[in-house]
Amino acid sequence: MDAIELLTQQHEEVDELFEKFEKAIEKGDDSVMDLFVRIADNLAAHAVIEEKIFYPSVYVGPTADKLQEAVEEHLSVKRVIADLLDMDPMDAQFKAKMKVLQELVEHHVEEEEKDLFKSVKKLMTKDELAVMGEQLETMFSELIQTEPRLQVPRETDEAAPLA
């Protein structure tokens, strides 16, 4: 699977998890925390593979500005995840914060898929995208086993403070 196909598939998987989360909240289902953990882990691991492999590989010409914005969007997502990690899922604000997280992710995904990925397809060959896809998949598989959400608070602490 090439890099763009892999990242797009991961976007779709997280979208499905958000849908399951919303249904679990409506039903008062006990799976709410498990779904949050899965969403947070997937988003954290996805951000790492983009920031460590994908973005540096395509940081040229017209994509540079888009990538700077994408990294800032990742930071916003991570800050919300860090907040959620400190909250009780039964807290009234938890549901509201999850909705904000979903909206941030949806906006980020839309920009990546409509703009960035199209630019990247022009920059890289199919073979290059396939090799990168393997690298992304390997790193993601390793990260997802390490509860990557737990690294998010450290990452947001190390980032520049909000102005």
Secondary structure, 3 states (H helix, E strand, C coil): CCHHHHHHHHHHHHHHHHHHHHHHHHHCCCCHHHHHHHHHHHHHHHHHHHHHHHHHHCCCCCHHHHHHHHHHHHHHHHHHHHHHHCCCCCCHHHHHHHHHHHHHHHHHHHHHHHHHHHHHHHHCCHHHHHHHHHHHHHHHHHHHCCCHHHHHHHHHHHCCCCC
